[in-house]
Amino acid sequence: MSQTYDPNQGYPTAEPWWTMTMPAPPPPPRRHRKRGLILTGAIALAAGAAAGGLISGLSGTTSAGTATATSKTMLTASEIAARVDPALVDIVSTDSLQQETSAGTGIVLTSNGEILTNNHVIEGATSIKVTDVGNGKTYTATVVGYDASHDVAVLQLKDASGLTIASLGDSSSVQVGDTVVALGNAEGKGGTPSVASGTVTALNQSITASDEGSGTSEQLTGLIQTNADIQPGDSGGSLVNAYGQVVGMDTAASTSYQFQTQSGQSAEQAYSIPINEAVSIAKQIEAGSSSADVHIGATGFLGLEIGSSSQSPFGGLGGSGGTEGVTIEGTVSGSPAAGAGLTGGDQITAVGGHSVSTGEDIAKALVPHHPGDSISISWMDTSGQSHTATVTLATGPAA
């Protein structure tokens, strides 16, 4: 559907497809286990990097300074906002394939415009515009890379310089009961970032993020739980401690999502990715180190239409899964999948030699690949006939 900017309502936000449920807790010995990539990065960064040290490994950092300097005394919410706001950006993502526009937030990592945000803020975007809160300028952004499984992405602003960079703290020092403030582009309205005060209510939390349209899901672990009133559009924004240091990246909130605890009670909570972990992934992306989770550069476009209400032509989240594969709704005209002869109702059984049974499986199979790569795709048509073809990936939207 076509979306336009309304000065009273702002842009539609990037979050509506997230519906959160609290998973049943795993056995005690595994309760706080994190995924491998995040665990390794958190240990390395928590070992003694100060705020400046967390940024120093990223390209483009200069001695321009961090106007959001850390205070030695506890600050009020308004004082925190004055320090942190200049190092935030408003992100507007456009998906020309589905004629949709959504909004989110980002954190400035370097003075030349490397931006940290959630992957779901830019997922499916064919173009991205970013407005820097510090200087008011709007830039075109490209996706440097992303980690969809941990919901982290890095953008690069074109021709940016002299931006105010965020003052990053050490998320391993965060404790239950700490005062925090969440700042971001609430409701996608832009302008002065919103301010939501609260306290840390739990650490090392896990949530399951589900696509309501297709029923697929992704588990995020090791999160900081707070009672700050985070709103749609705040995703990718800063969770800040009482001293003006960014300790997390806002990711999800119960104001726009449905949460259930194990006992079945509703939970009015918000969740943020610890900044140590987010920056660890950002540094891997900046270094160009791809992995099973991290994709660097342009996204390979397959052209599958997956999911009942949320099509994912780039082979992302979505799709009805089964033991025999992923049933597609159709293909994008002129896409590699269409050229191979796939049509609605076909079941994708393997991509790149990897068996698939969910939309996430297809997305993971495409992570190592880029436009121009040749990749095999196997499927079963509606008559039960099996097919395999090798296609050349085109350029597609982010994530």
N, C-alpha and C positions, 0 to 999 in steps of 0.2 A: 504494500500500500504506500501511497505517496505521503510523505511527512514534511511539513513546513514549520518554520520557526514561529512561535507565538510568544510575544514579549511578556505575556502574563503567565503562560504555562511553560515556556522554554522548549527545548528539544526533548523528544522522547528519550528516555534514558536507556543505557545499555543493558540493564539488569533484568527486565521482566521475565526472561526465560528461566531464571534461576528459581527453583523451589527447594528449600532446604529441609531435610529431615535429619534428626540426630540418630546415627547408627547405634546398634546395640554395642556395648563396650566389649572389646576383645578380652581374652584371658589375661589376668594380671601381669604376667611376665612380659607381654607384648603391648601393654596398654599405651605406652608412650613412644612406641617405635615410629620413626619418621621414614619417609621414603629416602632411598640412598643418596640421591643428588643433593637434596636439601640437608640431610644429616651431615654429610661431609662438609658442605659449605658453611653450615652454622658453626661447626667446631673450629674451622680454620679462621673465620672472621672473629669469633668470640675470644680468640686466644690473645688479643691485645691490640686490636685496631681501634684507634680513636675515630671520631667523626670524620676528620679529614682523611685519615688513612683508608676508610672505606671507599672514598671517592677516588683516591689517587691512582688506582689502577685503571680507571676508565679514561678513554682517549679524550683529548680536547680540554682537559681541566687546566685552567690558568691561575695566575695569582690574583685574579679579579676579586677574590674574597667571597666570603659567605655572609651576606647581610643578615641572615637568620642565625646570628651567632648565639651560642649556648649561654644561658644565664647561670650564675652560681647560686641564685636564689630562686625559690618557687615563684612562678608567675601566675597572674590571673588569666582567665580564658581570653580576654581581649588583648592582653599583652602577648600571649602566645600567638594569637592570630596575626598581630602586627608583625611579628618576627617571621612567621611561617608562610603567610600568604604570598609574598613575592617569589617564593620558590615552588609555586603550584602553577599548573596549566589547566585550561579547559580543553577537552578533546571532543570534537564532533566527527563522527565516523559515518560515511555514506556508503551504502551498498547499492550500487546502480543496477545490479542483477535483480534485486527484489524491490527497488525503488523505496528504500527505507533509510532513515537518518536517525542516529542515536547519539547520546552524549555521555561523557564520563570525565574523569580527572586524571592528572599525571603529576609526578614528582620530578623536579629538575635535578639531574645528576651531574651535569657538566655545563660550563658556561657557554659552550658552543652548541648546546641543544640536545643532549641525550636525555631522553625522558623515560622514566619507569612508570608502568601502568599495569593493570590487569589485562590478561589476554582477552577476556570476554568483552572488554570495552572496544577492542578493535577487530574482533572476530568477524570475518566476512566482509570487511571494509574494502571497497575498491578505491576510495580516496579518503584522506584524513586531513583535517584542518585543526591546528592547535593554537590557542590564544594564551600567551604568557601573561599571567596575572601581574608580574613585576613590572613589565614595560608596556603592557596593553597591545602589543603587536601580535598579528596573526600570521602563522607560518604554515606552509605545506609540510607534511610529515611523511616519512617512509618508515616501514617496519624493518628494523635491523634484524630482529629475530624474536622468537617466542617459545615458551614452554607451556603448551596447552594443559598438560597434566597437572602442573602446579600453578596455573593461572597467572603467569608472569609474561610480560612483553616489554621490549625496548624499542622506542621510536627515535628517529633522528630528524630534527628540524632543519629545513633547508635555509642556508644563509643566516643562521642565528649566531650571535656573539654577545658576550658581556652579560649573559643571563645570571640571575641570582641562583646559586645552587643551595640545595637543602642541607641543613645541619643534621647529620645522621647520628643517632645514638646507638647503643648496644642493646639489642632486644633480649639478649641472654640475661640481662640484669633486671628485666621487668618482673614484678611480683604482684600477686593477687592483692588487691586493695589500693594499688597505685592510682593516683589521679591521672586521667588522660583526656585529651581533646582530639576529636576527629574533625578534619576540615576537608571540604571538597565542593564539587559543583552540584549541590543538591538540586534534584528535580531538573537538572540540565538547563538552568536559567542563566548561567554565566555570571559575570561580574564578580563582586566581592564574595569569596568563598564562604560557605555556611560554617557555623561553629556548633559542635555538639559535644558537651562535656559529659564525663562519666568516670567510672572506675573500672579497673581490670577485675573481672569476676572469676576467671579461670584461665589456665594455660594448657598448652599441648592438646587443644581440642580438635576433634574431627567432625566434619560435616559432609553430607552427600549433596552435591549440586545436581539437580535433575532438569532435563529439558522437558517441559510440560507437553510440548507438542509431540515428541517422539517417545518419551519414556526412558531415554538413555540418561546415564548419570556419570558423574565423576567425583571421586572422593578427594577432599583436601584435608591434609593432616597438619598437626603442629601449630594450629592457629591460636592467636590471642583472642580471648572472649572478653567483651566489655558490655556495659549497659548504655553506651553512648547511642544517641538517637540518630544513627546513620540512615540516610535517605537514598533512594534510587538516584544515580548520578554521582554519588560520592565514591563509587568504585574507582580504585587507583589513587585515591587521595591519601593524605597523611594522618596517621595516628601518632600523636605527639605527647611526650611526657610533660611533667610540670615544669621542666627546665628548658623547654623549647626544642627538644631533640626528637626527631622522627624515629619512632621505635617500631612502626608497623605500617602496612599498606592496607587501607580499607578495602574489604572484598564483598561482604554480604551482611544483610541486616534483616531483622524480623519485621520491620515496619513494612517491607514490601514482599517478604517471603513468609512461608509457613514453616515453623519449627516445631518439632516434637521431641520431647525427651524420652528416655526409655520407659518411664512410668506413664507416658501418654499425655503429660501436661504440656501446655504451650510454654515456650520460652522466649521472653522478650530480650533478646541478646543480639549483639553484632559481632562480626568476626573479621580479623585482620591477619595478613601474612606477616610474620616477624621480619623486620627490615634486614637483619643479618642474612636470612635465607633468600629474600627477594634480591638483595644486592649480589649475593653469591651467584645466583642464576644470571643476573644482569652482566656480571663480569665474564661469565662463560660465553654469553651471547656476544658481548663486545669483542672478545678474543676470537670470535669466529669458530668456536669449538662446538660443533654439532654433536648430538648424541641421540640415543633412542627417544629422548624427551625433547631435546632442544633443536629447533629448526632455525637455520640461518638463511637470511635473504628472502627472495621472492618465493611464493608458494606455488607448487605445481598444481595445475588445474586439470581435473579429470572430467568434470562435467556431469556428475551424478546428481539427480534430484532425489533427496532422501528426507523422509519424515512427512507426517500428515499435515502439519501446519507450519513447519520451519524447514524449508528446503535448504540443503547444504551442497550446492553444486561443486564445491571444492573438495568434497569428500570428508567433511568434518562431522561434528556431532549430529546425530539424528539417525533415522532409519529403523524399521522394524526388524529385530533380530530373531534368529532361530537357529536350530542345530544345522540347518542346511545353508545358511548364509544370510545376507541382508537383502530384503526386498526393496527395490527402488520404485519411485513413482514415475520416473522418466529421466530424460537427459536434456541438457541445454543444447539448443540448436547450434550446430557447427563445432561442438566440443569434441575432444578425443573420444569420449565414451559414445557419443552419437555416431561418430565416424566408424567405430568398431561394430556398430549394429545393435547396441543395447537399447531396450525400450522398457516402458513401464510394465511392472509385474515381474521382470527378470530378477533372479536372485544372485547377488554377487557372492561367490564362494571363496575367492582368493584374490589378493592384490599384491603384486610384487613377490609372489611366492609364499605369502603368508595367508593362512586360512583366516577368514573373517566371519563373525556372527553378529557384530554390532556396528553401529556407525563409528564408535570410538576405535574399533579395530581397523577400519578403513583409514581413519585419520592418522593413527599411529603408523600404519604401513607407508603412508605418504610423507611422514616427517623427514626422512633422510633425503627425499627427492626434490628436484627443482625443475623449473620450466626447461624443456629441451631434453630431459631424461626420458629414456625408453623404459617402460614398465609393463609387466604382464598383468592381465586381468582375466579372471575365469568366472564364468557365470552359467546358470541354468535358466533356459527360457521357459515360457509358460507351458510349453508342450513337454517339458522334461528333458529336452536335449541339452547336452553340455557343450560349452564353447570356451575357447581360450584365444586371446588376441594380445598382441604387443602394440601399445600405443605410445605416442610421444606427448608428454605433458605440456600443456600450454601455460601461459601466465594467468594466475588466478588471484582472488582476493586473499587478504591476510587470514591466517589460521584456518 
